[in-house]
């Protein structure tokens, strides 16, 4: 309906209306919205092309990019130029190596983020990549590492086990993976090595009812971090599939903790976490509330910073990324690559596309 149509084009709107089962007014409004969206995308494409051409010209002539000069030549602000530039040729890699790790480079990244993307502003990793002149994927990975967000893979588990077998201490093993990883992180990871497979014996309805009863009995009487362990020992549910999440969410939904959660200043908490004054784990322990609830509400806060409507371009990028994944779709990583949607929005969109048949339900995604 929208291909090449403008509001002044001779269109038999009554036929379009009958064909689509929508009112004439709804069809006309839809065309106007799509045309505005296309004009906006064309403007953005023109701006990207202008900035990218100037960046390429500078790099090819001098082997470096002066972003202030790019700003002068294009008429856009320095930050806009950093966010728009798409020239990635000859950018360097940045992998964590305990022997060559540069704290100075890490500090440069952190300073850039604090100056241009203070909480709750989402970090634009395209801009970071251009500023550091480092491949964007490496910027994302290193930023996660510096924030303490280390995601263990099977290869990491095996490597950590091998290092321990060589006689390295937990502290020494941690340093091989990340400058922010603690010995306790390594210890916990080795305890849940994927070779220790869960017993595929789902929690029964009777057990779920007993879990709910025990949550009612223990809520407010014991620290929330102890309740899951107490219930597991009492019911003998150790190493049962789905146990942890079922208990954790029943605790999170309990009125005692819901009342506590409603009294938290989440904007203030997000700022304190971003500036290193606290962590989600420490805050959950201090306030005696479920950590999963804090994470969920902080994620909801970040969702409000992005528009809810998905453009065709964003959807196509999501589909391409999901289909190219070698492992399970990682919404948090894709959110950082895309830069215009939160991780939760990306995850929800994938599930909607699966229901519509755009993405297969049983696949790598």
N, C-alpha and C positions, 0 to 999 in steps of 0.2 A: 504493500500500500504506500510505502514511503519512498520508494526508489524514484528519485528525480522529480518529486512532487513539491510544488510550492503552493502557498495559499492562493496565488493569483492564477495558477494553472487551471485550464478548463477541465474540471473533473466532475464526473457524474456521481456526486456524493451519495445520491439515493441508492445507486447500485452497489457502491462500496459498502454502505451501511447495511444493506440486506445481505450482502455476501459474508460480512464478518459478524453479523448479529449485534452490531453496536449502533448507537445513535449517530446521526450525521455530525452533531456537535463533537462527540467523543472522537470520531475519526479525524475531524479537522484539527482538534487540539493535539492529537497524537502526532500528526504531520508537523505541526508547528514546533512541538517539543523536539522531535528528531532532527529537524532542520537546524534548530538552535544548537543542539548538541554537535552536529556535524561542523557547523561554523566554528564552534569553540575548539574542536579537535584540530581543525585546519590551522587556526591561529597558533595552537600549541606546537603543531608540527613545524610551522614556519619559524617559530622562535627557537625550537630545538635545532633546526637545520642551520640557522644563522650562527648560533653559539658554537655548534659542533664544527662548522667550517672554520671559524676563527681559531678554535682550539687546535684543530688539525694543522692550520697554516703556521701557527706559532711553533708547535712541536716539531714539525718537519723542517722549519727554518733554523731553530735554535736548540732543539732537543729538550725544551722545557716549556712550561705554560705559566704566564703571568696573568692570574685571574683578575687582577685590578685592571690590566690593560684590555682583557677580554670584555670587561664591563664597560670600559670607555668606548671600545669599538662597536659594541652592539647596542648600547643604551640601556641595558638591563643592570640591575644591582649585582654585586659580586655574588651574593648568595643565590640569586636566581640563575646566574651563569653556572655555578657549581652544581645546581640541581638539574639544569637542562642539558649540560654537555654529555654527549653520547660517545665521544671518541675514546676507545679503550685500548688501542694498539700500543704495545710496548709498556703497559703498566706492569709493575713488579708484583711478585708473589709475596705472601707474608704468612709463613707457617711457624707455629710455635716450636722452638728448639731450645731446650734448657741451657745449652752451652752458648748460644748466640742471641738469646732473647734480649731485646733492647728496651729498657724501661723508658728511655727518652722518647722512643717512637710511640710507646703506649701512652705516655703523658701528653704527647702532642695530639693524639686521637681524643683523649679525655677532655682536654682543654677546648678543642674544636666543638665537641658536643655540648659542653657547658655554655659556651658562648652563643651558639646558634640554635641549639635544640634543648633548652632547659625543660625539665619536667613541668607539665605533662606533654609537651610537644613531642610527637614521634620523631625519631631520628631518621633523616633521609640518607640512606646508605649510598645512593648515587653521588650525593654531594660529598660524603665522607671519602668515597673512592677517588673522586676527582681531586679533593684537597690533599689526600695522602699519596696520590698516584699509585694506588694499590688496587689490584683486582677486587671487585665488589664482594664476591663470595668470600674472599680471604678477610675483608674488612668485617663482614658479618660474623664470621667464625671467631676472629680475634676479639671482637667486641663482646661476644658471648663469654669467651674464656675469661676476659678481664673482669666481667661481672660475676664470675663464679658459676655461670650456666654451662656446666660440662655435661654433655650427653654421652653416656657410656655405650659403646658398640660391642659386639661380640669380640671383635679384634682387640679392643681396648682391655676387655676382661682377660683375654688370653695373654696379652702382653704384660699386664699387671701381675698375673699369676707367675709368669716366667721370671719377671724381675724379682719377685719375692723369693722364688726358688733359688735365685742367684745369691741370696743373702742380703738384699737391700732392705733398709728399714722402710716403714710406711711413709715417713717423711720424704725419703729419697725417691720412692716410687711416685709419690704425688707430684714432685717437681718435674718428673719426666712427662707429665701430661698437661700441667697448667700451673702458672705462678700463683693462682688463687685456690687451688685444690688443697684440702687439708688431709692429714693422716687419717682422720675419722671418716672422711669421704671414701678413701681407698678401702679402709676396713669394712665399711658398710657395703661397698660395691662387691668386694670379694665374697662377702657372706651370701649375696644373692646372685652369684654367678649363674648365667643361663643354663649351665649343665645340670643345675639342680632344678629339674623340671617340676612344675606344679602337678599335683594329683588332679586329674581331670574328673572331679567329682563335685558337681555344682551344689551350692547351698540349697537345701530343701525348704519348702514353705514353712514347715514346723520350726526349722532352725531359724528362719528369718523372723518368725513371730517371737521366738525366745530371745533373739538378738535385740529386737525392739523393746522387750520387757526389761532386759538388763540395761539398755541405754537409759530408759526411764529411771531405773533404780540407781544408776551410778552418776547421772548428770548432776553436776554441781557438788557432788560429794568427793570425787576424786579428780585430780588434774586430767584434762581432756587427753593429754598425751599418754596417759596410763590406761585409759578405758579400753582401747582396742586390744591391748595385750591381755588385760584381765578377762575380757570376754572370750578371747581366743583360747586361753588356758582353761577357762571354766567349761567351755563347750567342746574342747578338743578339736578345734578347727584348724590347727596348724597346717600350712602348706596346701590349703584348699583353694581351688580356682575361684576367683572373684571375691574371696572373703574380705580383703582389706577395703575395697571400694564400697561394698555393701554396708559394712559397719561404719565407715567414715562418713558416708552420706546420711545415714540415719542419725548419727551424732550431730552432723551439721544442721539437719532439719529440726532438731529438738528445740522447743520454745525457749528453754533456758539460754541456749547459745544464740538463738535468733534475736532475743532481746539485747544481748551484749553486742552483737554485730551491728544492730541498728544505731548504736551510740558512737560508732567509730567515725572519725573524720578521715575519709579515704583519700581526699586530695592531699591533706597534710601528710598522711602515711606514705603516699606515693613519692612525695618530695623527700621525706626522710630516708626512704629506701634508696632513691636515686643518688642522694648525696652521701651515702655510706654511713648514716647515723644509726641505721637499724637494718634488719632483714625481716622477711615474712616469717621465717621460722622463729626468730627471737620475739617478734611482736605477738605471734600466736601463743607462745609460751607465757609471756608477761601478762597478756589479757585473758589467758585461759579460754581461748576460742579455737575451733578447728582450723587448721592451716588451709585445708581445701576451700573453706568458705572465704578466707581472706584473698586467696588467689583468684577465685571466681569473681569476687566483687571488684578487685583491682582490674581484672580483664574487662569487666563491664564498663568500668570507668574509661578505659582506653577506647572502647567501641564508640563512645560518644564523640571522640575526636575525629572520626572519619564519616563521610557521607554514607548513608545506608544503601543508596541506589548503585547498582553495578552497571558500568558502561559496557558496551560490546567489546571494547578493546581489553578491559580488565578481565572479562569473562574468558576471552580467547587465550589470554596469557595464563589464566588459571588452568584451563583445559590442557593447553600445551605442556605446562609444568607437571600437572598430575599424570598425564600419559607418559611423560619422559622419566618419571621417578624410577630409580632402580630398587627402591624399598618403599616402605609405607610413607604416604603423603605427610609432609611436615608443615602444618599450617603456620606455625610460628616463623619458620625460615622463609616460606613463600611470602608472608606478610611483609617481611623486611625487604625482600627483593622487589615486590610490587610497590610498596611505599604509600599506598592510598587506602588500604583496608587493614583492619586488625586481624590478629590470628583467629579469633573467634568467628569473625565474619567470613574469613576464608574457609574455615572448617564447616560452617553452616552452608556455605555456597556449594561446596563439594558434595555434601549430602543431598542438597536439593537437585543438583545435576545428576546424581546417581538415581534419584527417584524418577526423574524425567527421562532417564535412559541415555542422556548425553555422555555420561561416564558409566562404565560397567560396574555393577555392584561387587562382583568377585573379580578382583584384579590386583595389580601391584599397588593401587591407590589406597 
